[in-house]
C-alpha cells in the first residue's frame, strides 16, 4: 500500500514524475561516450541516438547495451509507481513521462531517441503477456519488410488496441498516446518510405530507416 497520499513510495508524486525523466541524462552520456570513440552518433547514419542507428554506426554490442539501458530507464520508474500502490492514472503518467523525456531530452536540445525501447520497458512492466504479443508482431513485420520502423509502428498500435480492450482507461490512454508519439518520432522514416515507393523499383533507394 502507498504509505502517504500523493506520494510514490513516500516520495511526492510531482517530484517522482520529474525524476522519471531524469534518467534521460544517460542520453547525454551516450553521446559523449560515442564522441570519445571518435564518432558523433548524431552526425552518422540517421543521426538518431537509438539502438538501430547505434547498431549501424558502432555495432551490435553497443546497440544491445543501448537497448537495455533505454528499456530499463523507463521500466524502473514505472515499476516503482506500481510498487508504490499508485492509481493507474499516476502509473500511466510516470510511464509516459519517461518515454517523452527520452524523445525530447533537454540535454540534447530537446532531441533524443524515438521512444521504442523505452516503450518496451514500460510495457514489460505493465503487461508481460501483451508485450510478448507485441514483440511477436514486431518480429513478423520486420521479417517481411526489413524495416524496423514499420515493425515498431505495428507493435505499439497492437499494444494500444490491447490496452484499450482489456485494461483501464488510463492505461488505454497511455497506449494510444505512446503509439501516436512513436508515429511522430518516426516521421522521417515515413517520408523516406514514401519517397522510395514513389521512385519505383528503378529509383534511388531512400536512406536507411532507423
C-alpha positions as CSV (number, residue, x, y, z in Angstrom):
1,X,0.0,0.0,0.0
2,X,1.1,3.5,-0.6
3,X,2.4,5.0,2.7
4,X,1.2,8.6,2.2
5,X,-1.5,10.1,-0.1
6,X,0.0,11.9,-3.0
7,X,3.3,10.0,-2.9
8,X,5.1,7.2,-4.7
9,X,6.8,5.1,-2.0
10,X,6.6,8.1,0.3
11,X,8.0,10.4,-2.4
12,X,5.9,13.3,-3.7
13,X,4.2,12.4,-7.0
14,X,5.2,15.6,-8.8
15,X,8.8,15.1,-7.9
16,X,8.6,11.5,-8.9
17,X,7.2,12.5,-12.3
18,X,10.1,14.9,-12.7
19,X,12.7,12.2,-11.8
20,X,11.0,9.8,-14.2
21,X,12.6,12.0,-16.9
22,X,16.0,12.4,-15.2
23,X,17.5,9.0,-16.2
24,X,17.4,10.5,-19.7
25,X,20.7,12.3,-18.8
26,X,22.1,8.9,-20.0
27,X,21.3,10.2,-23.4
28,X,23.9,12.9,-23.0
29,X,26.4,10.4,-21.6
30,X,25.8,8.1,-24.5
31,X,26.6,10.9,-27.0
32,X,29.8,11.9,-25.1
33,X,31.0,8.2,-24.9
34,X,30.5,7.8,-28.7
35,X,32.4,11.0,-29.3
36,X,35.3,9.7,-27.1
37,X,35.5,6.8,-29.6
38,X,35.8,9.3,-32.4
39,X,32.2,9.1,-33.5
40,X,29.5,11.7,-33.3
41,X,26.4,9.5,-33.3
42,X,24.2,12.5,-34.1
43,X,26.1,13.1,-37.3
44,X,26.3,9.5,-38.5
45,X,23.7,7.2,-40.1
46,X,20.2,8.6,-39.5
47,X,21.5,10.9,-36.8
48,X,19.4,9.2,-34.2
49,X,20.9,8.0,-30.9
50,X,18.7,4.9,-30.6
51,X,19.7,1.3,-30.8
52,X,19.1,0.9,-34.5
53,X,21.4,3.7,-35.5
54,X,23.9,2.7,-32.9
55,X,24.0,-0.8,-34.4
56,X,24.6,0.7,-37.8
57,X,27.4,3.0,-36.7
58,X,29.0,1.3,-33.7
59,X,28.0,-2.4,-34.0
60,X,25.7,-4.9,-32.3
61,X,27.2,-5.0,-28.8
62,X,26.9,-1.2,-28.2
63,X,23.4,-1.3,-29.7
64,X,22.3,-4.1,-27.3
65,X,23.6,-2.1,-24.4
66,X,21.7,1.0,-25.6
67,X,18.5,-1.0,-26.0
68,X,18.8,-2.4,-22.5
69,X,19.6,0.9,-20.9
70,X,16.7,2.7,-22.7
71,X,14.2,0.0,-21.7
72,X,15.5,-0.1,-18.2
73,X,15.4,3.6,-17.5
74,X,11.7,3.6,-18.4
75,X,10.8,0.3,-16.7
76,X,12.3,1.3,-13.3
77,X,10.1,4.4,-12.6
78,X,7.0,2.6,-14.0
79,X,7.7,-0.4,-11.7
80,X,8.3,1.9,-8.7
81,X,5.0,3.6,-9.3
82,X,3.2,0.2,-9.4
83,X,5.1,-1.0,-6.4
84,X,4.1,2.2,-4.6
85,X,0.5,1.3,-5.0
86,X,-0.3,4.3,-7.1
87,X,-3.6,4.8,-9.1
88,X,-3.2,3.6,-12.6
89,X,-3.5,7.2,-13.8
90,X,-0.3,8.0,-12.0
91,X,1.4,4.9,-13.3
92,X,0.5,5.9,-16.8
93,X,1.7,9.5,-16.3
94,X,5.0,8.3,-14.9
95,X,5.5,5.8,-17.8
96,X,4.7,8.4,-20.4
97,X,7.0,11.0,-18.8
98,X,9.9,8.5,-19.1
99,X,9.2,8.0,-22.8
100,X,8.7,11.7,-23.6
101,X,11.8,12.6,-21.6
102,X,13.8,10.2,-23.8
103,X,12.4,11.5,-27.1
104,X,12.8,15.2,-26.2
105,X,15.8,15.4,-23.8
106,X,16.7,18.9,-22.6
107,X,20.3,17.8,-22.5
108,X,20.2,17.3,-26.3
109,X,18.3,20.5,-27.2
110,X,15.0,18.6,-26.9
111,X,16.1,15.9,-29.3
112,X,16.6,12.3,-28.4
113,X,15.6,8.8,-29.4
114,X,12.4,7.6,-31.0
115,X,10.9,6.0,-27.9
116,X,10.6,2.4,-28.9
117,X,13.0,0.8,-26.4
118,X,11.5,2.9,-23.6
119,X,8.0,1.8,-24.6
120,X,9.2,-1.8,-24.5
121,X,10.5,-1.3,-20.9
122,X,7.2,0.3,-19.8
123,X,5.1,-2.4,-21.4
124,X,7.1,-5.3,-20.0
125,X,6.3,-3.9,-16.5
126,X,2.6,-3.2,-17.2
127,X,1.8,-6.5,-19.1
128,X,4.5,-9.1,-19.9
129,X,1.8,-11.1,-21.8
130,X,0.8,-8.3,-24.0
131,X,4.5,-7.4,-24.5
132,X,5.2,-10.9,-25.9
133,X,2.4,-10.4,-28.4
134,X,3.7,-7.1,-29.4
135,X,7.3,-8.4,-29.8
136,X,5.9,-11.2,-32.0
137,X,4.1,-8.6,-34.2
138,X,7.3,-6.6,-34.5
139,X,9.4,-9.6,-35.5
140,X,6.8,-10.7,-38.0
141,X,6.6,-7.3,-39.7
142,X,10.4,-6.9,-39.6
143,X,10.9,-10.3,-41.2
144,X,8.6,-9.4,-44.1
145,X,9.5,-5.7,-44.6
146,X,13.1,-5.5,-43.2
147,X,12.0,-2.0,-42.0
148,X,12.3,-1.7,-38.2
149,X,10.2,1.5,-38.1
150,X,7.2,-0.4,-39.6
151,X,7.6,-3.2,-37.1
152,X,7.8,-0.7,-34.3
153,X,4.7,1.2,-35.5
154,X,2.7,-2.0,-35.8
155,X,3.8,-3.2,-32.4
156,X,2.9,0.0,-30.5
157,X,-0.5,0.1,-32.1
158,X,-1.2,-3.6,-31.3
159,X,-0.4,-2.7,-27.7
160,X,-2.6,0.4,-27.8
161,X,-5.5,-1.8,-29.0
162,X,-4.9,-4.5,-26.4
163,X,-4.7,-1.9,-23.6
164,X,-7.9,-0.2,-24.8
165,X,-9.8,-3.5,-24.9
166,X,-8.5,-5.2,-21.8
167,X,-7.1,-2.6,-19.4
168,X,-8.2,0.5,-17.5
169,X,-8.8,3.9,-19.3
170,X,-5.6,5.4,-18.0
171,X,-3.5,2.6,-19.4
172,X,-5.5,2.7,-22.7
173,X,-4.7,6.4,-22.9
174,X,-1.0,5.6,-22.3
175,X,-1.1,3.1,-25.1
176,X,-2.8,5.5,-27.6
177,X,-0.5,8.4,-26.6
178,X,2.6,6.3,-26.9
179,X,1.6,5.0,-30.3
180,X,0.9,8.5,-31.6
181,X,4.2,9.7,-30.2
182,X,6.2,7.0,-31.9
183,X,4.4,7.6,-35.2
184,X,5.5,11.2,-34.8
185,X,9.1,10.4,-33.8
186,X,9.4,8.2,-36.9
187,X,8.1,10.9,-39.3
188,X,11.4,11.0,-41.2
189,X,11.1,7.2,-41.8
190,X,7.7,7.6,-43.3
191,X,9.0,10.3,-45.7
192,X,11.8,8.0,-46.8
193,X,9.5,5.1,-47.3
194,X,7.1,7.2,-49.4
195,X,9.9,8.6,-51.4
196,X,11.3,5.2,-52.1
197,X,7.8,3.9,-53.1
198,X,7.3,7.0,-55.4
199,X,10.7,6.3,-57.0
200,X,9.7,2.8,-58.0
201,X,11.9,-0.3,-58.4
202,X,14.4,1.6,-60.5
203,X,14.6,4.7,-58.3
204,X,17.3,5.7,-55.9
205,X,16.9,4.0,-52.6
206,X,15.9,6.1,-49.6
207,X,18.3,6.5,-46.7
208,X,18.1,3.6,-44.3
209,X,15.3,3.8,-41.8
210,X,16.2,3.8,-38.1
